[in-house]
Amino acid sequence: MAPARWRKIIKCWAQVKCWNLVV
């Protein structure tokens, strides 16, 4: 398992979700 990779993916996903909520 790669926690670092997961953290990066989660961060990107969260950012995209945030953008979708804002827009």
C-alpha positions in Angstrom: 0.0 0.0 0.0 1.1 3.5 -0.7 -0.2 6.0 1.9 1.7 8.9 0.4 0.1 8.2 -3.0 -3.3 7.9 -1.4 -2.8 11.2 0.5 -1.9 12.9 -2.8 -5.0 11.4 -4.6 -7.3 12.3 -1.7 -5.9 15.9 -1.6 -6.4 16.3 -5.4 -9.9 14.7 -5.1 -10.8 17.0 -2.2 -9.6 20.0 -4.1 -11.7 19.0 -7.2 -14.7 18.5 -5.0 -14.2 21.8 -3.3 -13.9 23.5 -6.7 -17.1 21.8 -7.9 -18.9 23.0 -4.7 -17.6 26.6 -5.2 -18.4 26.7 -8.9 
